[in-house]
């Protein structure tokens, strides 16, 4: 279950130095995160013997635990924009009493390093970086032209330096750009690439809800949950993407780090498969009435809904960042097709949710599902992402099919803000060509 992102900040009465200090803190957190990936024992190339020895000696520290030990998670939690107070952790709801299946899915989510890194580190960093530089770019555009500040005909080199144009607010070094590019590349490698490697893990197969084993509760075995099992581990899509990795990035982030997401997603799915198999073996009290919610319905809706909020968070976080003038020239050409892919997957998952709702659920089941703790948590994130998603689609000249279900918030288009600058049709055509040629 993802954490609820903060709302976009206002810029009234905030000095440029405060925004620069905030952006510097975000860039420092990104540098620490990339350094953490480099030093992580689980991301270092190992021989088969070293791999076996690490497992035997229980010396294989998880990636998220390693980043926690370096203080990266704590550093991200302290980030704040100048106009926002430090966010407090939400208090636990004492009235929440999740069912056995809910608890199992929640425990699995908390133990999933890939999702914890996305939700606790990457998405907050990207949101903060976008907010800081959106504010700095706005302030920069409101300043008088630089030519008015520079006096010409200076004879000495000293006076030339004195009269030189000031650097842009929050100026990034080349290392900063490389670190941000590495962060985006790693983000894509643990989110979109696994979805391409194992489409059925994200319910992206052709008929995800057309199954005789799933539907209304009409059999005595309705408590059993069925879903596909990983038959082979591959990193083909990750390896293909690495081949086109720019040289500055290849020298900063390892290939092992960029293939970790695909391997780990398959590993966690196998873990979930085992947990659900054990769950199916235990007798559960079944409500045999036709309008009762089945465990299969809970699992299908939760997995599709969580995948949707994850992809929507990814598309909006990266999309709004690379559309900024500060990052657009270096990052937009490589990641525009990634953003389009995220929007297309989000559209597909809306169709999956609508299909699950129409083909399998009666009104009582819909109401029961939406009242569950794990569904409510995803809904909070979906509500925020929906406005951001529509704003991004306008900026990218992308018109998606809505597939409006009761799990998707209906947003009034009049209240959707526009991005500062939309892409041109040539950029959109090139990105679509990359997708059609099998790129990611």
C-alpha positions as MATLAB code, in Angstrom:
seq = 'XXXXXXXXXXXXXXXXXXXXXXXXXXXXXXXXXXXXXXXXXXXXXXXXXXXXXXXXXXXXXXXXXXXXXXXXXXXXXXXXXXXXXXXXXXXXXXXXXXXXXXXXXXXXXXXXXXXXXXXXXXXXXXXXXXXXXXXXXXXXXXXXXXXXXXXXXXXXXXXXXXXXXXXXXXXXXXXXXXXXXXXXXXXXXXXXXXXXXXXXXXXXXXXXXXXXXXXXXXXXXXXXXXXXXXXXXXXXXXXXXXXXXXXXXXXXXXXXXXXXXXXXXXXXXXXXXXXXXXXXXXXXXXXXXXXXXXXXXXXXXXXXXXXXXXXXXXXXXXXXXXXXXXXXXXXXXXXXXXXXXXXXXXXXXXXXXXXXXXXXXXXXXXXXXXXXXXXXXXXXXXXXXXXXXXXXXXXXXXXXXXXXXXXXXXXXXXXXXXXXXXXXXXXXXXXXXXXXXXXX';
ca = [
       0.000    0.000    0.000;
       1.605    3.236   -1.113;
       2.045    6.271    1.081;
      -0.058    9.325    0.355;
       2.042   11.921   -1.548;
       2.073   15.563   -0.462;
       0.126   18.206   -2.305;
       1.930   20.597   -4.677;
       3.350   23.638   -2.893;
       2.630   27.301   -3.401;
       5.468   29.776   -3.882;
       4.175   32.883   -2.111;
       6.607   34.656    0.192;
       9.289   31.993   -0.266;
      12.772   33.323   -1.045;
      14.878   31.790   -3.843;
      17.563   30.830   -1.322;
      15.069   28.669    0.559;
      14.107   26.850   -2.637;
      17.790   26.423   -3.511;
      18.489   24.951   -0.060;
      15.567   22.528   -0.489;
      16.740   21.473   -3.971;
      20.277   20.978   -2.647;
      18.935   18.655    0.069;
      17.029   16.606   -2.523;
      20.097   16.310   -4.768;
      22.153   15.211   -1.764;
      19.563   12.515   -0.989;
      19.736   11.315   -4.611;
      23.545   11.126   -4.430;
      23.353    9.102   -1.197;
      20.804    6.758   -2.773;
      22.976    6.101   -5.858;
      26.022    5.605   -3.619;
      23.941    3.112   -1.638;
      23.149    1.156   -4.791;
      26.851    1.040   -5.644;
      27.856   -0.228   -2.201;
      24.969   -2.718   -1.765;
      26.346   -6.265   -1.327;
      23.292   -7.805   -3.022;
      23.952   -5.781   -6.195;
      27.572   -6.815   -6.611;
      28.483   -9.406   -9.212;
      29.099  -12.782   -7.527;
      30.241  -16.201   -8.540;
      27.931  -19.170   -7.888;
      30.083  -20.176   -4.901;
      29.920  -16.667   -3.393;
      26.135  -16.663   -3.862;
      25.786  -19.995   -2.043;
      28.150  -18.904    0.765;
      26.174  -15.671    1.305;
      22.898  -17.599    1.653;
      24.485  -20.222    3.912;
      25.960  -17.613    6.266;
      22.800  -15.448    6.174;
      25.041  -12.617    4.988;
      22.785  -11.556    2.132;
      21.430   -8.216    3.409;
      18.346   -7.009    1.522;
      18.674   -3.861   -0.568;
      16.086   -1.892    1.407;
      17.725   -2.883    4.712;
      21.099   -1.769    3.318;
      19.674    1.631    2.324;
      18.098    1.963    5.767;
      21.445    1.232    7.420;
      23.005    4.073    5.397;
      20.293    6.482    6.573;
      18.855    7.026    3.084;
      15.256    6.353    4.132;
      15.550    8.705    7.108;
      17.121   11.361    4.888;
      14.221   11.174    2.431;
      11.664   11.381    5.241;
      13.163   14.692    6.421;
      12.933   16.328    2.988;
      10.451   19.163    2.775;
       9.692   22.074    0.504;
      10.036   25.545    2.086;
       6.285   26.124    2.313;
       5.486   22.794    3.973;
       5.949   21.665    7.577;
       7.695   18.364    8.209;
       5.135   15.653    7.571;
       4.145   13.506   10.487;
       3.487    9.792   10.191;
      -0.260    9.083   10.105;
      -1.706    7.575   13.243;
      -2.920    4.029   13.109;
      -6.649    3.513   12.896;
      -7.675    1.612   16.006;
     -10.881    0.424   14.352;
      -9.035   -1.376   11.555;
      -9.305   -5.148   11.823;
      -7.978   -6.677    8.572;
      -8.980  -10.198    7.646;
      -6.474  -13.054    7.405;
      -6.000  -12.562    3.657;
      -5.621   -8.796    4.085;
      -2.953   -9.296    6.749;
      -1.089  -11.710    4.514;
      -1.109   -9.253    1.592;
      -0.050   -6.387    3.871;
       2.827   -8.395    5.326;
       3.913   -9.363    1.826;
       3.874   -5.704    0.757;
       5.963   -4.644    3.762;
       8.524   -7.337    2.977;
       8.776   -6.402   -0.716;
      12.010   -4.397   -1.087;
      11.124   -3.274   -4.597;
       7.842   -1.671   -3.558;
       9.287   -0.237   -0.338;
      12.099    1.440   -2.300;
       9.605    2.866   -4.797;
       7.138    4.174   -2.230;
       9.441    5.238    0.597;
      12.422    6.562   -1.369;
      12.005    7.079   -5.100;
       8.533    8.599   -5.469;
       8.999   11.097   -2.583;
      12.393   12.158   -3.999;
      11.018   12.665   -7.504;
       8.032   14.646   -6.210;
      10.266   16.906   -4.096;
      12.747   17.428   -6.944;
       9.960   18.349   -9.353;
       8.380   20.774   -6.882;
      11.674   22.520   -6.093;
      12.746   23.048   -9.693;
       9.264   23.989  -10.873;
       9.393   26.788   -8.291;
      12.971   27.779   -9.192;
      12.162   27.852  -12.916;
       9.132   30.055  -12.217;
      11.226   32.454  -10.150;
      13.964   32.468  -12.816;
      11.490   33.356  -15.560;
      10.177   36.304  -13.526;
      13.641   37.887  -13.104;
      14.763   40.729  -15.427;
      16.811   39.708  -18.496;
      20.448   38.912  -17.794;
      21.679   41.378  -20.426;
      20.373   44.262  -18.330;
      22.681   43.240  -15.468;
      25.928   42.971  -17.448;
      28.143   45.939  -18.224;
      30.192   45.648  -21.396;
      33.655   46.921  -22.420;
      35.328   45.685  -19.235;
      39.097   45.715  -19.711;
      40.511   43.685  -16.848;
      39.729   40.023  -16.257;
      38.804   40.902  -12.678;
      36.074   43.284  -13.745;
      34.879   40.725  -16.317;
      34.408   38.166  -13.580;
      32.647   40.761  -11.448;
      30.231   41.656  -14.242;
      29.636   38.080  -15.471;
      26.087   36.778  -15.671;
      24.977   35.098  -12.444;
      24.412   31.325  -12.585;
      20.802   30.114  -12.804;
      19.019   29.473   -9.533;
      19.659   25.971   -8.224;
      22.232   25.268  -10.940;
      22.981   21.554  -11.299;
      26.461   20.188  -11.859;
      27.195   17.457  -14.388;
      27.392   14.956  -11.502;
      23.946   16.075  -10.354;
      22.504   15.418  -13.814;
      24.162   11.993  -13.944;
      22.782   11.076  -10.498;
      19.259   12.168  -11.463;
      19.526   10.210  -14.729;
      20.711    7.125  -12.791;
      17.776    7.496  -10.395;
      15.302    7.561  -13.302;
      16.986    4.600  -14.995;
      16.863    2.528  -11.816;
      13.226    3.543  -11.269;
      12.259    2.313  -14.737;
      14.234   -0.910  -14.196;
      12.258   -1.876  -11.072;
       8.820   -0.727  -12.223;
       8.139   -0.791  -15.967;
      10.738   -3.376  -17.028;
       9.378   -6.153  -14.724;
       5.907   -5.455  -16.154;
       7.299   -6.152  -19.614;
       9.280   -9.173  -18.437;
       6.341  -10.817  -16.617;
       3.076   -9.269  -17.928;
       0.875  -11.795  -16.082;
       2.249  -10.612  -12.726;
       0.544   -7.270  -13.396;
      -2.663   -8.739  -14.854;
      -1.706   -7.502  -18.324;
      -2.488  -10.745  -20.126;
      -5.205  -10.762  -22.792;
      -8.134  -11.959  -20.638;
      -7.203  -11.338  -16.992;
     -10.740  -11.761  -15.652;
     -12.111  -14.414  -18.023;
     -11.744  -17.513  -15.909;
     -14.147  -20.192  -14.792;
     -12.346  -20.372  -11.450;
     -12.982  -16.724  -10.687;
     -16.320  -15.047  -10.206;
     -19.373  -15.440   -8.086;
     -19.231  -17.627   -5.063;
     -20.933  -20.718   -6.413;
     -18.710  -23.576   -5.255;
     -17.517  -25.010   -2.000;
     -13.914  -24.287   -3.073;
     -14.488  -20.543   -3.413;
     -11.884  -19.877   -0.739;
      -9.062  -21.074   -2.997;
      -7.110  -18.383   -4.830;
      -5.674  -19.162   -8.248;
      -3.094  -17.083  -10.084;
      -0.157  -17.780  -12.449;
       3.165  -19.087  -11.222;
       6.552  -17.929  -12.494;
       7.938  -20.771  -14.593;
      11.283  -19.216  -15.540;
      13.376  -16.244  -14.446;
      14.498  -13.955  -17.273;
      16.004  -10.488  -17.564;
      15.766  -10.221  -21.353;
      14.011   -6.832  -21.401;
      16.402   -5.409  -18.804;
      19.446   -6.610  -20.758;
      18.030   -5.124  -23.943;
      17.586   -1.746  -22.290;
      21.082   -1.800  -20.780;
      22.580   -2.095  -24.279;
      21.393    1.452  -25.037;
      22.539    2.888  -21.686;
      24.449    6.196  -22.088;
      28.137    5.951  -21.147;
      28.032    8.410  -18.202;
      25.299    6.271  -16.603;
      27.080    3.001  -17.343;
      30.044    4.266  -15.355;
      27.898    5.251  -12.372;
      25.343    2.436  -11.950;
      26.010   -1.275  -12.413;
      24.240   -3.656  -14.780;
      23.440   -5.851  -11.793;
      21.456   -2.992  -10.241;
      19.480   -2.508  -13.454;
      18.532   -6.205  -13.707;
      17.753   -6.582  -10.000;
      14.152   -5.379  -10.353;
      13.094   -8.087  -12.818;
      14.732  -10.896  -10.833;
      13.363   -9.630   -7.532;
       9.803   -9.209   -8.869;
       9.779  -12.874   -9.933;
      11.254  -13.931   -6.580;
       8.592  -12.047   -4.606;
       5.823  -13.453   -6.794;
       7.066  -16.961   -6.012;
       7.026  -16.047   -2.313;
       3.440  -14.797   -2.609;
       2.481  -17.937   -4.529;
       3.758  -20.074   -1.646;
       1.923  -17.964    0.954;
      -1.347  -18.195   -0.958;
      -0.869  -21.928   -1.516;
      -0.513  -22.319    2.260;
      -3.563  -20.085    2.723;
      -5.583  -22.306    0.385;
      -4.646  -25.423    2.379;
      -6.166  -24.050    5.586;
      -9.953  -24.459    5.844;
     -11.736  -21.098    5.839;
     -15.298  -20.300    6.647;
     -16.997  -19.740    3.300;
     -20.099  -17.694    2.763;
     -21.918  -19.658    0.060;
     -24.399  -16.900   -0.768;
     -24.197  -15.641   -4.328;
     -23.400  -12.039   -3.382;
     -20.534  -12.826   -0.988;
     -17.022  -11.570   -1.684;
     -14.565  -14.359   -2.500;
     -10.835  -14.349   -1.649;
     -10.159  -14.515   -5.400;
     -12.010  -11.258   -5.950;
     -10.120   -9.571   -3.112;
      -6.772  -10.698   -4.494;
      -7.581   -9.777   -8.115;
      -8.890   -6.305   -7.316;
      -6.125   -5.503   -4.821;
      -3.297   -6.616   -7.131;
      -4.737   -4.723  -10.128;
      -5.489   -1.617   -8.049;
      -2.027   -1.572   -6.476;
      -0.397   -2.046   -9.891;
      -2.477    0.863  -11.229;
      -1.496    3.271   -8.434;
       2.151    2.228   -8.807;
       2.216    2.859  -12.565;
       0.289    6.123  -12.199;
       2.746    7.326   -9.532;
       5.638    6.379  -11.802;
       4.255    8.156  -14.885;
       3.360   11.360  -13.045;
       6.582   11.507  -10.997;
       8.898   11.082  -13.981;
       6.636   12.840  -16.493;
       6.245   16.134  -14.663;
       9.970   16.147  -13.819;
      11.349   15.647  -17.328;
       8.930   18.224  -18.775;
      10.624   20.944  -16.716;
      12.960   23.208  -18.728;
      15.812   22.303  -16.374;
      15.708   18.564  -17.187;
      13.942   18.517  -20.540;
      16.950   18.644  -22.917;
      18.889   15.806  -21.231;
      16.177   13.486  -19.894;
      13.040   13.847  -22.030;
      14.392   12.165  -25.209;
      15.273    8.935  -23.369;
      12.263    8.750  -21.069;
       9.356   10.048  -23.141;
       8.612    6.554  -24.484;
       8.814    5.237  -20.885;
       6.178    7.735  -19.817;
       3.919    6.804  -22.725;
       4.339    3.150  -21.782;
       3.332    3.949  -18.197;
       0.215    5.758  -19.426;
      -0.711    2.828  -21.673;
      -0.265    0.311  -18.846;
      -2.360    2.518  -16.548;
      -5.074    2.598  -19.214;
      -4.907   -1.188  -19.491;
      -5.229   -1.631  -15.728;
      -8.293    0.646  -15.672;
      -9.811   -1.719  -18.233;
      -8.888   -4.686  -16.024;
     -10.582   -3.080  -12.998;
     -13.684   -2.274  -15.030;
     -13.786   -5.844  -16.335;
     -13.426   -7.298  -12.848;
     -16.226   -5.060  -11.684;
     -18.630   -5.806  -14.537;
     -18.019   -9.526  -14.976;
     -17.543  -10.682  -11.405;
     -19.050   -8.332   -8.868;
     -22.472   -7.570   -7.554;
     -23.070   -4.196   -5.841;
     -22.666   -5.688   -2.372;
     -19.245   -7.111   -3.293;
     -18.115   -3.763   -4.756;
     -19.127   -1.965   -1.567;
     -17.418   -4.564    0.616;
     -14.185   -4.393   -1.349;
     -14.031   -0.593   -1.282;
     -14.431   -0.590    2.503;
     -11.380   -2.803    3.062;
      -8.308   -1.239    4.651;
      -5.869   -2.257    1.898;
      -8.187   -0.889   -0.838;
      -8.764    2.405    1.027;
      -5.016    2.932    1.302;
      -4.568    2.625   -2.451;
      -7.587    4.857   -3.066;
      -5.964    7.793   -1.236;
      -3.007    7.649   -3.624;
      -5.240    7.116   -6.672;
      -7.241   10.273   -5.909;
      -4.095   12.410   -5.881;
      -2.587   10.731   -8.930;
      -5.720   11.129  -11.031;
      -5.448   14.926  -11.353;
      -1.704   14.646  -11.938;
      -2.284   11.956  -14.559;
      -4.799   13.994  -16.538;
      -2.526   17.038  -16.438;
       0.367   14.932  -17.727;
      -1.734   13.416  -20.526;
      -2.609   16.892  -21.771;
       1.043   17.916  -21.750;
       2.003   14.788  -23.699;
      -0.801   15.126  -26.287;
      -2.116   11.777  -25.054;
      -5.812   10.969  -24.931;
      -6.472    7.773  -23.008;
      -9.632    5.719  -22.774;
     -11.117    6.289  -19.326;
     -12.725    2.884  -18.593;
     -14.394    4.531  -15.617;
     -15.009    2.084  -12.791;
     -16.066    2.721   -9.216;
     -12.430    2.257   -8.157;
     -11.250    5.242  -10.239;
     -12.009    8.782   -9.069;
     -13.994   10.882  -11.516;
     -12.106   14.171  -11.906;
     -13.635   17.336  -13.380;
     -11.405   18.355  -16.301;
     -11.921   22.041  -15.436;
      -9.972   21.532  -12.218;
      -6.963   19.917  -13.887;
      -3.950   22.208  -14.137;
      -1.867   22.323  -17.317;
       1.846   21.617  -17.498;
       4.068   24.589  -18.240;
       5.062   23.468  -21.716;
       3.637   20.649  -23.794;
       5.727   18.487  -26.099;
       5.551   18.954  -29.859;
       4.109   16.403  -32.270;
       7.541   15.375  -33.545;
       8.679   14.361  -30.041;
       5.455   12.410  -29.531;
       5.853   10.624  -32.887;
       9.455    9.606  -32.124;
       8.456    8.219  -28.717;
       5.586    6.232  -30.223;
       7.931    4.870  -32.896;
      10.290    3.667  -30.144;
       7.429    1.819  -28.453;
       6.188    0.276  -31.693;
       9.700   -0.993  -32.461;
       9.711   -2.906  -29.176;
      11.701   -0.403  -27.125;
      11.116    0.543  -23.524;
];
